[in-house]
Amino acid sequence: MECPYCNKNMEEGVIHGDRYALKWIEKSRDKGVMLSAFQKGIKLTDPWMHNEVEVFYCINCKKMIIDLNNKIE
Ligand SMILES: [Zn+2]
């Protein structure tokens, strides 16, 4: 994947989950980590099925991109 900021090649990698699903939650609705399991959001990992998410990293810009087309549902 090409970095949309600097157009250089991005490094492909993974972030492994822990005991709970990694989830993206809208900032306005975030109630903290204790309640995150009950909050609606975009699940990035699933501890039972696919406990990792593919992440592209640009060493140049220090930015990471997660393509949600690859995410588990
Ligand atoms: Zn970049």
N, CA, C, O and the ligand as a Tripos MOL2 file, in Angstrom:
@<TRIPOS>MOLECULE
protein
  293   291    74     0     0
PROTEIN
NO_CHARGES

@<TRIPOS>ATOM
      1 N           0.8430   -1.1980    0.0000 N.3       1 MET1
      2 CA          0.0000    0.0000    0.0000 C.3       1 MET1
      3 C           0.8790    1.2490    0.0000 C.2       1 MET1
      4 O           1.8950    1.3180    0.6910 O.2       1 MET1
      5 N           0.4560    2.2360   -0.7980 N.am      2 GLU2
      6 CA          1.1890    3.4850   -0.8870 C.3       2 GLU2
      7 C           0.6560    4.4660    0.1510 C.2       2 GLU2
      8 O          -0.5570    4.5910    0.3190 O.2       2 GLU2
      9 N           1.5410    5.1540    0.8390 N.am      3 CYS3
     10 CA          1.1180    6.1350    1.8350 C.3       3 CYS3
     11 C           0.4020    7.2930    1.1460 C.2       3 CYS3
     12 O           0.9560    7.8920    0.2240 O.2       3 CYS3
     13 N          -0.8280    7.6250    1.5780 N.am      4 PRO4
     14 CA         -1.5720    8.7140    0.9410 C.3       4 PRO4
     15 C          -0.9870   10.0950    1.2460 C.2       4 PRO4
     16 O          -1.3680   11.0770    0.6090 O.2       4 PRO4
     17 N          -0.0810   10.1810    2.1950 N.am      5 TYR5
     18 CA          0.5270   11.4640    2.5470 C.3       5 TYR5
     19 C           1.8010   11.7280    1.7590 C.2       5 TYR5
     20 O           1.9860   12.8130    1.2070 O.2       5 TYR5
     21 N           2.6860   10.7190    1.7100 N.am      6 CYS6
     22 CA          3.9860   10.9310    1.0650 C.3       6 CYS6
     23 C           4.2040   10.0220   -0.1430 C.2       6 CYS6
     24 O           5.2290   10.1280   -0.8160 O.2       6 CYS6
     25 N           3.2680    9.1460   -0.4200 N.am      7 ASN7
     26 CA          3.3150    8.2260   -1.5600 C.3       7 ASN7
     27 C           4.4280    7.1850   -1.5130 C.2       7 ASN7
     28 O           4.6750    6.4950   -2.5020 O.2       7 ASN7
     29 N           5.0940    7.0690   -0.3770 N.am      8 LYS8
     30 CA          6.0950    6.0190   -0.2600 C.3       8 LYS8
     31 C           5.4130    4.7080    0.1130 C.2       8 LYS8
     32 O           4.2640    4.6890    0.5550 O.2       8 LYS8
     33 N           6.1460    3.6140   -0.0770 N.am      9 ASN9
     34 CA          5.5970    2.3020    0.2320 C.3       9 ASN9
     35 C           5.4390    2.1310    1.7410 C.2       9 ASN9
     36 O           6.3410    2.4640    2.5090 O.2       9 ASN9
     37 N           4.2940    1.6120    2.1550 N.am     10 MET10
     38 CA          4.0610    1.4130    3.5790 C.3      10 MET10
     39 C           4.4550   -0.0050    3.9780 C.2      10 MET10
     40 O           4.3710   -0.9420    3.1850 O.2      10 MET10
     41 N           4.8810   -0.1310    5.2160 N.am     11 GLU11
     42 CA          5.2390   -1.4250    5.7730 C.3      11 GLU11
     43 C           3.9640   -2.1310    6.2280 C.2      11 GLU11
     44 O           3.1130   -1.5390    6.8910 O.2      11 GLU11
     45 N           3.8480   -3.4190    5.8570 N.am     12 GLU12
     46 CA          2.6780   -4.1820    6.2600 C.3      12 GLU12
     47 C           2.9600   -4.8690    7.5890 C.2      12 GLU12
     48 O           4.0500   -5.4020    7.7970 O.2      12 GLU12
     49 N           1.9890   -4.8570    8.4790 N.am     13 GLY13
     50 CA          2.1930   -5.5260    9.7570 C.3      13 GLY13
     51 C           0.8740   -5.8620   10.4190 C.2      13 GLY13
     52 O          -0.1900   -5.6640    9.8330 O.2      13 GLY13
     53 N           0.9380   -6.3640   11.6200 N.am     14 VAL14
     54 CA         -0.2810   -6.6940   12.3540 C.3      14 VAL14
     55 C          -0.1990   -6.1530   13.7740 C.2      14 VAL14
     56 O           0.8870   -5.9980   14.3320 O.2      14 VAL14
     57 N          -1.3670   -5.8680   14.3510 N.am     15 ILE15
     58 CA         -1.4830   -5.6040   15.7810 C.3      15 ILE15
     59 C          -2.2960   -6.7520   16.3520 C.2      15 ILE15
     60 O          -3.4090   -7.0200   15.9010 O.2      15 ILE15
     61 N          -1.7390   -7.4240   17.3400 N.am     16 HIS16
     62 CA         -2.4310   -8.5460   17.9530 C.3      16 HIS16
     63 C          -3.3330   -8.0540   19.0740 C.2      16 HIS16
     64 O          -2.9640   -7.1580   19.8340 O.2      16 HIS16
     65 N          -4.5140   -8.6450   19.1700 N.am     17 GLY17
     66 CA         -5.4430   -8.2840   20.2280 C.3      17 GLY17
     67 C          -5.0860   -8.9690   21.5270 C.2      17 GLY17
     68 O          -4.1700   -9.7900   21.5930 O.2      17 GLY17
     69 N          -5.8230   -8.6150   22.5470 N.am     18 ASP18
     70 CA         -5.6220   -9.2150   23.8590 C.3      18 ASP18
     71 C          -6.8760  -10.0300   24.1860 C.2      18 ASP18
     72 O          -7.4460  -10.6640   23.2980 O.2      18 ASP18
     73 N          -7.3020  -10.0200   25.4320 N.am     19 ARG19
     74 CA         -8.4600  -10.8300   25.8290 C.3      19 ARG19
     75 C          -9.7770  -10.2730   25.3140 C.2      19 ARG19
     76 O         -10.7580  -11.0050   25.1810 O.2      19 ARG19
     77 N          -9.7980   -8.9770   25.0240 N.am     20 TYR20
     78 CA        -11.0250   -8.3410   24.5390 C.3      20 TYR20
     79 C         -10.7920   -7.8080   23.1360 C.2      20 TYR20
     80 O          -9.6610   -7.5280   22.7380 O.2      20 TYR20
     81 N         -11.8830   -7.6720   22.3970 N.am     21 ALA21
     82 CA        -11.7830   -7.1580   21.0400 C.3      21 ALA21
     83 C         -11.2760   -5.7220   21.0540 C.2      21 ALA21
     84 O         -11.7130   -4.9030   21.8620 O.2      21 ALA21
     85 N         -10.3460   -5.4290   20.1480 N.am     22 LEU22
     86 CA         -9.9880   -4.0290   19.9360 C.3      22 LEU22
     87 C         -11.1500   -3.3980   19.1920 C.2      22 LEU22
     88 O         -11.6690   -3.9680   18.2320 O.2      22 LEU22
     89 N         -11.5530   -2.2300   19.6360 N.am     23 LYS23
     90 CA        -12.7350   -1.6130   19.0630 C.3      23 LYS23
     91 C         -12.5290   -0.1180   18.9070 C.2      23 LYS23
     92 O         -11.9780    0.5440   19.7860 O.2      23 LYS23
     93 N         -12.9750    0.3960   17.7880 N.am     24 TRP24
     94 CA        -12.9830    1.8420   17.5880 C.3      24 TRP24
     95 C         -14.3450    2.3670   18.0290 C.2      24 TRP24
     96 O         -15.3900    1.8810   17.5950 O.2      24 TRP24
     97 N         -14.3060    3.3740   18.9030 N.am     25 ILE25
     98 CA        -15.5480    3.9690   19.4090 C.3      25 ILE25
     99 C         -15.4860    5.4800   19.1950 C.2      25 ILE25
    100 O         -14.4730    6.1240   19.4690 O.2      25 ILE25
    101 N         -16.5840    6.0200   18.7040 N.am     26 GLU26
    102 CA        -16.6510    7.4740   18.5130 C.3      26 GLU26
    103 C         -16.2970    8.1890   19.8050 C.2      26 GLU26
    104 O         -16.7590    7.8070   20.8800 O.2      26 GLU26
    105 N         -15.4900    9.2110   19.7020 N.am     27 LYS27
    106 CA        -15.0250    9.9380   20.8770 C.3      27 LYS27
    107 C         -16.1910   10.4730   21.7090 C.2      27 LYS27
    108 O         -16.1430   10.4540   22.9390 O.2      27 LYS27
    109 N         -17.2310   10.9480   21.0370 N.am     28 SER28
    110 CA        -18.3670   11.5490   21.7520 C.3      28 SER28
    111 C         -19.1510   10.5130   22.5580 C.2      28 SER28
    112 O         -19.8830   10.8750   23.4790 O.2      28 SER28
    113 N         -19.0010    9.2130   22.2170 N.am     29 ARG29
    114 CA        -19.7480    8.1820   22.9190 C.3      29 ARG29
    115 C         -18.8670    7.3200   23.8230 C.2      29 ARG29
    116 O         -19.3620    6.4110   24.4910 O.2      29 ARG29
    117 N         -17.5710    7.6020   23.8460 N.am     30 ASP30
    118 CA        -16.6460    6.7900   24.6230 C.3      30 ASP30
    119 C         -16.8760    6.9600   26.1180 C.2      30 ASP30
    120 O         -16.9630    8.0770   26.6270 O.2      30 ASP30
    121 N         -16.9730    5.8150   26.8180 N.am     31 LYS31
    122 CA        -17.1850    5.8580   28.2690 C.3      31 LYS31
    123 C         -15.9980    5.2440   29.0190 C.2      31 LYS31
    124 O         -16.0950    4.9370   30.2070 O.2      31 LYS31
    125 N         -14.9030    5.0730   28.3270 N.am     32 GLY32
    126 CA        -13.7160    4.5200   28.9740 C.3      32 GLY32
    127 C         -13.5830    3.0270   28.7660 C.2      32 GLY32
    128 O         -14.5050    2.3730   28.2800 O.2      32 GLY32
    129 N         -12.4320    2.4890   29.1350 N.am     33 VAL33
    130 CA        -12.1010    1.1010   28.8130 C.3      33 VAL33
    131 C         -12.9930    0.1020   29.5480 C.2      33 VAL33
    132 O         -13.2610   -0.9770   29.0200 O.2      33 VAL33
    133 N         -13.4620    0.4390   30.7670 N.am     34 MET34
    134 CA        -14.2580   -0.5040   31.5370 C.3      34 MET34
    135 C         -15.5870   -0.8410   30.8550 C.2      34 MET34
    136 O         -16.0940   -1.9560   30.9750 O.2      34 MET34
    137 N         -16.1360    0.1290   30.1460 N.am     35 LEU35
    138 CA        -17.4380   -0.0750   29.4990 C.3      35 LEU35
    139 C         -17.3280   -0.3340   28.0020 C.2      35 LEU35
    140 O         -18.3380   -0.4920   27.3170 O.2      35 LEU35
    141 N         -16.1010   -0.3780   27.4980 N.am     36 SER36
    142 CA        -15.9340   -0.4570   26.0380 C.3      36 SER36
    143 C         -16.5160   -1.7410   25.4580 C.2      36 SER36
    144 O         -16.9470   -1.7540   24.3050 O.2      36 SER36
    145 N         -16.5360   -2.8350   26.2480 N.am     37 ALA37
    146 CA        -17.0750   -4.1040   25.7530 C.3      37 ALA37
    147 C         -18.5740   -3.9970   25.4640 C.2      37 ALA37
    148 O         -19.1070   -4.7590   24.6580 O.2      37 ALA37
    149 N         -19.2500   -3.0560   26.1200 N.am     38 PHE38
    150 CA        -20.6970   -2.9090   25.9500 C.3      38 PHE38
    151 C         -21.0610   -1.7910   24.9840 C.2      38 PHE38
    152 O         -22.2330   -1.6100   24.6540 O.2      38 PHE38
    153 N         -20.0740   -1.0500   24.5330 N.am     39 GLN39
    154 CA        -20.3180    0.0700   23.6310 C.3      39 GLN39
    155 C         -20.3660   -0.3940   22.1810 C.2      39 GLN39
    156 O         -19.6610   -1.3240   21.7890 O.2      39 GLN39
    157 N         -21.2000    0.2600   21.4000 N.am     40 LYS40
    158 CA        -21.2010    0.0170   19.9640 C.3      40 LYS40
    159 C         -19.9540    0.6490   19.3550 C.2      40 LYS40
    160 O         -19.5090    1.7130   19.7840 O.2      40 LYS40
    161 N         -19.4060   -0.0130   18.3640 N.am     41 GLY41
    162 CA        -18.2270    0.5320   17.7070 C.3      41 GLY41
    163 C         -17.7990   -0.3760   16.5760 C.2      41 GLY41
    164 O         -18.5150   -1.3090   16.2140 O.2      41 GLY41
    165 N         -16.6490   -0.1090   16.0260 N.am     42 ILE42
    166 CA        -16.1280   -0.9520   14.9560 C.3      42 ILE42
    167 C         -15.1040   -1.9090   15.5490 C.2      42 ILE42
    168 O         -14.0370   -1.4990   16.0060 O.2      42 ILE42
    169 N         -15.4460   -3.1760   15.5330 N.am     43 LYS43
    170 CA        -14.5670   -4.1930   16.0850 C.3      43 LYS43
    171 C         -13.4020   -4.4600   15.1290 C.2      43 LYS43
    172 O         -13.6100   -4.7340   13.9470 O.2      43 LYS43
    173 N         -12.1940   -4.3790   15.6430 N.am     44 LEU44
    174 CA        -11.0160   -4.5970   14.8020 C.3      44 LEU44
    175 C         -10.4220   -5.9900   14.9840 C.2      44 LEU44
    176 O          -9.7710   -6.5170   14.0810 O.2      44 LEU44
    177 N         -10.6440   -6.5730   16.1350 N.am     45 THR45
    178 CA        -10.1580   -7.9310   16.3820 C.3      45 THR45
    179 C         -11.2660   -8.7260   17.0630 C.2      45 THR45
    180 O         -12.2300   -8.1640   17.5820 O.2      45 THR45
    181 N         -11.1060  -10.0270   17.0470 N.am     46 ASP46
    182 CA        -12.0350  -10.9080   17.7430 C.3      46 ASP46
    183 C         -11.2090  -11.9670   18.4680 C.2      46 ASP46
    184 O         -10.5730  -12.8030   17.8260 O.2      46 ASP46
    185 N         -11.2150  -11.9380   19.7990 N.am     47 PRO47
    186 CA        -10.3690  -12.8530   20.5700 C.3      47 PRO47
    187 C         -10.6360  -14.3250   20.2580 C.2      47 PRO47
    188 O          -9.7690  -15.1690   20.4850 O.2      47 PRO47
    189 N         -11.8320  -14.6440   19.7380 N.am     48 TRP48
    190 CA        -12.1650  -16.0520   19.4940 C.3      48 TRP48
    191 C         -11.8720  -16.4750   18.0720 C.2      48 TRP48
    192 O         -11.5350  -17.6330   17.8260 O.2      48 TRP48
    193 N         -11.9970  -15.5550   17.1340 N.am     49 MET49
    194 CA        -11.8970  -15.9330   15.7230 C.3      49 MET49
    195 C         -10.6160  -15.4390   15.0600 C.2      49 MET49
    196 O          -9.8410  -16.2310   14.5260 O.2      49 MET49
    197 N         -10.4030  -14.1490   15.0970 N.am     50 HIS50
    198 CA         -9.2930  -13.5620   14.3350 C.3      50 HIS50
    199 C          -8.7170  -12.4270   15.1770 C.2      50 HIS50
    200 O          -9.0940  -11.2640   15.0340 O.2      50 HIS50
    201 N          -7.8010  -12.8000   16.0520 N.am     51 ASN51
    202 CA         -7.3630  -11.8540   17.0770 C.3      51 ASN51
    203 C          -6.1840  -10.9910   16.6400 C.2      51 ASN51
    204 O          -5.2320  -10.7870   17.3940 O.2      51 ASN51
    205 N          -6.2600  -10.5000   15.4390 N.am     52 GLU52
    206 CA         -5.2340   -9.5710   14.9570 C.3      52 GLU52
    207 C          -5.8250   -8.7260   13.8380 C.2      52 GLU52
    208 O          -6.7770   -9.1300   13.1700 O.2      52 GLU52
    209 N          -5.2550   -7.5690   13.6500 N.am     53 VAL53
    210 CA         -5.7240   -6.6880   12.5820 C.3      53 VAL53
    211 C          -4.5140   -6.2440   11.7580 C.2      53 VAL53
    212 O          -3.4540   -5.9230   12.2950 O.2      53 VAL53
    213 N          -4.7080   -6.2340   10.4400 N.am     54 GLU54
    214 CA         -3.6530   -5.8320    9.5210 C.3      54 GLU54
    215 C          -3.5010   -4.3130    9.5480 C.2      54 GLU54
    216 O          -4.4860   -3.5830    9.4270 O.2      54 GLU54
    217 N          -2.2880   -3.8490    9.7040 N.am     55 VAL55
    218 CA         -2.0480   -2.4150    9.7930 C.3      55 VAL55
    219 C          -0.8640   -2.0400    8.9050 C.2      55 VAL55
    220 O           0.1840   -2.6850    8.9400 O.2      55 VAL55
    221 N          -1.0490   -0.9930    8.1160 N.am     56 PHE56
    222 CA          0.0400   -0.4910    7.2870 C.3      56 PHE56
    223 C           0.6850    0.6940    7.9940 C.2      56 PHE56
    224 O           0.0020    1.5620    8.5380 O.2      56 PHE56
    225 N           2.0140    0.7120    7.9740 N.am     57 TYR57
    226 CA          2.7540    1.7360    8.6960 C.3      57 TYR57
    227 C           3.6900    2.4810    7.7520 C.2      57 TYR57
    228 O           4.4410    1.8650    6.9970 O.2      57 TYR57
    229 N           3.6400    3.8090    7.8000 N.am     58 CYS58
    230 CA          4.5790    4.6230    7.0290 C.3      58 CYS58
    231 C           5.6890    5.1010    7.9640 C.2      58 CYS58
    232 O           5.4690    5.8970    8.8760 O.2      58 CYS58
    233 N           6.8810    4.5850    7.7010 N.am     59 ILE59
    234 CA          8.0310    4.9460    8.5360 C.3      59 ILE59
    235 C           8.3460    6.4330    8.3710 C.2      59 ILE59
    236 O           8.7960    7.0900    9.3100 O.2      59 ILE59
    237 N           8.1080    6.9450    7.1870 N.am     60 ASN60
    238 CA          8.4020    8.3300    6.8620 C.3      60 ASN60
    239 C           7.4970    9.3130    7.6180 C.2      60 ASN60
    240 O           7.9770   10.2790    8.2100 O.2      60 ASN60
    241 N           6.1930    9.0560    7.5890 N.am     61 CYS61
    242 CA          5.2060    9.9650    8.2010 C.3      61 CYS61
    243 C           4.8310    9.5630    9.6210 C.2      61 CYS61
    244 O           4.1660   10.3240   10.3240 O.2      61 CYS61
    245 N           5.2520    8.3710   10.0540 N.am     62 LYS62
    246 CA          4.8520    7.8570   11.3690 C.3      62 LYS62
    247 C           3.3260    7.7740   11.4900 C.2      62 LYS62
    248 O           2.7410    8.1450   12.5080 O.2      62 LYS62
    249 N           2.7090    7.2790   10.4250 N.am     63 LYS63
    250 CA          1.2660    7.1030   10.4590 C.3      63 LYS63
    251 C           0.9220    5.6480   10.1860 C.2      63 LYS63
    252 O           1.6340    4.9440    9.4700 O.2      63 LYS63
    253 N          -0.1890    5.2170   10.7740 N.am     64 MET64
    254 CA         -0.6760    3.8600   10.5490 C.3      64 MET64
    255 C          -2.0590    3.9170    9.9250 C.2      64 MET64
    256 O          -2.8690    4.7880   10.2440 O.2      64 MET64
    257 N          -2.3110    2.9730    9.0290 N.am     65 ILE65
    258 CA         -3.6070    2.9100    8.3590 C.3      65 ILE65
    259 C          -4.1790    1.5120    8.5000 C.2      65 ILE65
    260 O          -3.4990    0.5180    8.2480 O.2      65 ILE65
    261 N          -5.4320    1.4510    8.9050 N.am     66 ILE66
    262 CA         -6.1550    0.1880    8.9680 C.3      66 ILE66
    263 C          -7.2260    0.2230    7.8910 C.2      66 ILE66
    264 O          -8.1040    1.0850    7.9010 O.2      66 ILE66
    265 N          -7.1470   -0.7140    6.9680 N.am     67 ASP67
    266 CA         -8.1520   -0.8000    5.9100 C.3      67 ASP67
    267 C          -9.3240   -1.6350    6.4270 C.2      67 ASP67
    268 O          -9.1810   -2.8320    6.6750 O.2      67 ASP67
    269 N         -10.4750   -0.9960    6.5850 N.am     68 LEU68
    270 CA        -11.6150   -1.7010    7.1580 C.3      68 LEU68
    271 C         -12.2170   -2.7280    6.2160 C.2      68 LEU68
    272 O         -13.0730   -3.5110    6.6270 O.2      68 LEU68
    273 N         -11.7890   -2.7420    4.9680 N.am     69 ASN69
    274 CA        -12.2260   -3.8120    4.0720 C.3      69 ASN69
    275 C         -11.6660   -5.1530    4.5260 C.2      69 ASN69
    276 O         -12.2120   -6.2040    4.1910 O.2      69 ASN69
    277 N         -10.5770   -5.1180    5.2880 N.am     70 ASN70
    278 CA         -9.9470   -6.3530    5.7700 C.3      70 ASN70
    279 C         -10.3980   -6.7330    7.1630 C.2      70 ASN70
    280 O         -10.0110   -7.7810    7.6810 O.2      70 ASN70
    281 N         -11.2030   -5.9010    7.7680 N.am     71 LYS71
    282 CA        -11.5420   -6.1610    9.1620 C.3      71 LYS71
    283 C         -12.5090   -7.3330    9.2850 C.2      71 LYS71
    284 O         -13.2250   -7.6690    8.3420 O.2      71 LYS71
    285 N         -12.5170   -7.9430   10.4540 N.am     72 ILE72
    286 CA        -13.4650   -9.0080   10.7280 C.3      72 ILE72
    287 C         -14.7760   -8.3680   11.1490 C.2      72 ILE72
    288 O         -14.7840   -7.2270   11.6120 O.2      72 ILE72
    289 N         -15.8490   -9.0570   11.0020 N.am     73 GLU73
    290 CA        -17.1460   -8.4650   11.3620 C.3      73 GLU73
    291 C         -17.6430   -9.0020   12.6810 C.2      73 GLU73
    292 O         -18.7180   -8.6160   13.1390 O.2      73 GLU73
    293 ZN          4.0210    8.5780    4.4480 Zn       74 ZN74
@<TRIPOS>BOND
     1     1     2 1
     2     2     3 1
     3     3     4 2
     4     3     5 am
     5     5     6 1
     6     6     7 1
     7     7     8 2
     8     7     9 am
     9     9    10 1
    10    10    11 1
    11    11    12 2
    12    11    13 am
    13    13    14 1
    14    14    15 1
    15    15    16 2
    16    15    17 am
    17    17    18 1
    18    18    19 1
    19    19    20 2
    20    19    21 am
    21    21    22 1
    22    22    23 1
    23    23    24 2
    24    23    25 am
    25    25    26 1
    26    26    27 1
    27    27    28 2
    28    27    29 am
    29    29    30 1
    30    30    31 1
    31    31    32 2
    32    31    33 am
    33    33    34 1
    34    34    35 1
    35    35    36 2
    36    35    37 am
    37    37    38 1
    38    38    39 1
    39    39    40 2
    40    39    41 am
    41    41    42 1
    42    42    43 1
    43    43    44 2
    44    43    45 am
    45    45    46 1
    46    46    47 1
    47    47    48 2
    48    47    49 am
    49    49    50 1
    50    50    51 1
    51    51    52 2
    52    51    53 am
    53    53    54 1
    54    54    55 1
    55    55    56 2
    56    55    57 am
    57    57    58 1
    58    58    59 1
    59    59    60 2
    60    59    61 am
    61    61    62 1
    62    62    63 1
    63    63    64 2
    64    63    65 am
    65    65    66 1
    66    66    67 1
    67    67    68 2
    68    67    69 am
    69    69    70 1
    70    70    71 1
    71    71    72 2
    72    71    73 am
    73    73    74 1
    74    74    75 1
    75    75    76 2
    76    75    77 am
    77    77    78 1
    78    78    79 1
    79    79    80 2
    80    79    81 am
    81    81    82 1
    82    82    83 1
    83    83    84 2
    84    83    85 am
    85    85    86 1
    86    86    87 1
    87    87    88 2
    88    87    89 am
    89    89    90 1
    90    90    91 1
    91    91    92 2
    92    91    93 am
    93    93    94 1
    94    94    95 1
    95    95    96 2
    96    95    97 am
    97    97    98 1
    98    98    99 1
    99    99   100 2
   100    99   101 am
   101   101   102 1
   102   102   103 1
   103   103   104 2
   104   103   105 am
   105   105   106 1
   106   106   107 1
   107   107   108 2
   108   107   109 am
   109   109   110 1
   110   110   111 1
   111   111   112 2
   112   111   113 am
   113   113   114 1
   114   114   115 1
   115   115   116 2
   116   115   117 am
   117   117   118 1
   118   118   119 1
   119   119   120 2
   120   119   121 am
   121   121   122 1
   122   122   123 1
   123   123   124 2
   124   123   125 am
   125   125   126 1
   126   126   127 1
   127   127   128 2
   128   127   129 am
   129   129   130 1
   130   130   131 1
   131   131   132 2
   132   131   133 am
   133   133   134 1
   134   134   135 1
   135   135   136 2
   136   135   137 am
   137   137   138 1
   138   138   139 1
   139   139   140 2
   140   139   141 am
   141   141   142 1
   142   142   143 1
   143   143   144 2
   144   143   145 am
   145   145   146 1
   146   146   147 1
   147   147   148 2
   148   147   149 am
   149   149   150 1
   150   150   151 1
   151   151   152 2
   152   151   153 am
   153   153   154 1
   154   154   155 1
   155   155   156 2
   156   155   157 am
   157   157   158 1
   158   158   159 1
   159   159   160 2
   160   159   161 am
   161   161   162 1
   162   162   163 1
   163   163   164 2
   164   163   165 am
   165   165   166 1
   166   166   167 1
   167   167   168 2
   168   167   169 am
   169   169   170 1
   170   170   171 1
   171   171   172 2
   172   171   173 am
   173   173   174 1
   174   174   175 1
   175   175   176 2
   176   175   177 am
   177   177   178 1
   178   178   179 1
   179   179   180 2
   180   179   181 am
   181   181   182 1
   182   182   183 1
   183   183   184 2
   184   183   185 am
   185   185   186 1
   186   186   187 1
   187   187   188 2
   188   187   189 am
   189   189   190 1
   190   190   191 1
   191   191   192 2
   192   191   193 am
   193   193   194 1
   194   194   195 1
   195   195   196 2
   196   195   197 am
   197   197   198 1
   198   198   199 1
   199   199   200 2
   200   199   201 am
   201   201   202 1
   202   202   203 1
   203   203   204 2
   204   203   205 am
   205   205   206 1
   206   206   207 1
   207   207   208 2
   208   207   209 am
   209   209   210 1
   210   210   211 1
   211   211   212 2
   212   211   213 am
   213   213   214 1
   214   214   215 1
   215   215   216 2
   216   215   217 am
   217   217   218 1
   218   218   219 1
   219   219   220 2
   220   219   221 am
   221   221   222 1
   222   222   223 1
   223   223   224 2
   224   223   225 am
   225   225   226 1
   226   226   227 1
   227   227   228 2
   228   227   229 am
   229   229   230 1
   230   230   231 1
   231   231   232 2
   232   231   233 am
   233   233   234 1
   234   234   235 1
   235   235   236 2
   236   235   237 am
   237   237   238 1
   238   238   239 1
   239   239   240 2
   240   239   241 am
   241   241   242 1
   242   242   243 1
   243   243   244 2
   244   243   245 am
   245   245   246 1
   246   246   247 1
   247   247   248 2
   248   247   249 am
   249   249   250 1
   250   250   251 1
   251   251   252 2
   252   251   253 am
   253   253   254 1
   254   254   255 1
   255   255   256 2
   256   255   257 am
   257   257   258 1
   258   258   259 1
   259   259   260 2
   260   259   261 am
   261   261   262 1
   262   262   263 1
   263   263   264 2
   264   263   265 am
   265   265   266 1
   266   266   267 1
   267   267   268 2
   268   267   269 am
   269   269   270 1
   270   270   271 1
   271   271   272 2
   272   271   273 am
   273   273   274 1
   274   274   275 1
   275   275   276 2
   276   275   277 am
   277   277   278 1
   278   278   279 1
   279   279   280 2
   280   279   281 am
   281   281   282 1
   282   282   283 1
   283   283   284 2
   284   283   285 am
   285   285   286 1
   286   286   287 1
   287   287   288 2
   288   287   289 am
   289   289   290 1
   290   290   291 1
   291   291   292 2
@<TRIPOS>SUBSTRUCTURE
     1 MET1         2 RESIDUE 1 A MET
     2 GLU2         6 RESIDUE 1 A GLU
     3 CYS3        10 RESIDUE 1 A CYS
     4 PRO4        14 RESIDUE 1 A PRO
     5 TYR5        18 RESIDUE 1 A TYR
     6 CYS6        22 RESIDUE 1 A CYS
     7 ASN7        26 RESIDUE 1 A ASN
     8 LYS8        30 RESIDUE 1 A LYS
     9 ASN9        34 RESIDUE 1 A ASN
    10 MET10       38 RESIDUE 1 A MET
    11 GLU11       42 RESIDUE 1 A GLU
    12 GLU12       46 RESIDUE 1 A GLU
    13 GLY13       50 RESIDUE 1 A GLY
    14 VAL14       54 RESIDUE 1 A VAL
    15 ILE15       58 RESIDUE 1 A ILE
    16 HIS16       62 RESIDUE 1 A HIS
    17 GLY17       66 RESIDUE 1 A GLY
    18 ASP18       70 RESIDUE 1 A ASP
    19 ARG19       74 RESIDUE 1 A ARG
    20 TYR20       78 RESIDUE 1 A TYR
    21 ALA21       82 RESIDUE 1 A ALA
    22 LEU22       86 RESIDUE 1 A LEU
    23 LYS23       90 RESIDUE 1 A LYS
    24 TRP24       94 RESIDUE 1 A TRP
    25 ILE25       98 RESIDUE 1 A ILE
    26 GLU26      102 RESIDUE 1 A GLU
    27 LYS27      106 RESIDUE 1 A LYS
    28 SER28      110 RESIDUE 1 A SER
    29 ARG29      114 RESIDUE 1 A ARG
    30 ASP30      118 RESIDUE 1 A ASP
    31 LYS31      122 RESIDUE 1 A LYS
    32 GLY32      126 RESIDUE 1 A GLY
    33 VAL33      130 RESIDUE 1 A VAL
    34 MET34      134 RESIDUE 1 A MET
    35 LEU35      138 RESIDUE 1 A LEU
    36 SER36      142 RESIDUE 1 A SER
    37 ALA37      146 RESIDUE 1 A ALA
    38 PHE38      150 RESIDUE 1 A PHE
    39 GLN39      154 RESIDUE 1 A GLN
    40 LYS40      158 RESIDUE 1 A LYS
    41 GLY41      162 RESIDUE 1 A GLY
    42 ILE42      166 RESIDUE 1 A ILE
    43 LYS43      170 RESIDUE 1 A LYS
    44 LEU44      174 RESIDUE 1 A LEU
    45 THR45      178 RESIDUE 1 A THR
    46 ASP46      182 RESIDUE 1 A ASP
    47 PRO47      186 RESIDUE 1 A PRO
    48 TRP48      190 RESIDUE 1 A TRP
    49 MET49      194 RESIDUE 1 A MET
    50 HIS50      198 RESIDUE 1 A HIS
    51 ASN51      202 RESIDUE 1 A ASN
    52 GLU52      206 RESIDUE 1 A GLU
    53 VAL53      210 RESIDUE 1 A VAL
    54 GLU54      214 RESIDUE 1 A GLU
    55 VAL55      218 RESIDUE 1 A VAL
    56 PHE56      222 RESIDUE 1 A PHE
    57 TYR57      226 RESIDUE 1 A TYR
    58 CYS58      230 RESIDUE 1 A CYS
    59 ILE59      234 RESIDUE 1 A ILE
    60 ASN60      238 RESIDUE 1 A ASN
    61 CYS61      242 RESIDUE 1 A CYS
    62 LYS62      246 RESIDUE 1 A LYS
    63 LYS63      250 RESIDUE 1 A LYS
    64 MET64      254 RESIDUE 1 A MET
    65 ILE65      258 RESIDUE 1 A ILE
    66 ILE66      262 RESIDUE 1 A ILE
    67 ASP67      266 RESIDUE 1 A ASP
    68 LEU68      270 RESIDUE 1 A LEU
    69 ASN69      274 RESIDUE 1 A ASN
    70 ASN70      278 RESIDUE 1 A ASN
    71 LYS71      282 RESIDUE 1 A LYS
    72 ILE72      286 RESIDUE 1 A ILE
    73 GLU73      290 RESIDUE 1 A GLU
    74 ZN74       293 GROUP 0 **** ****
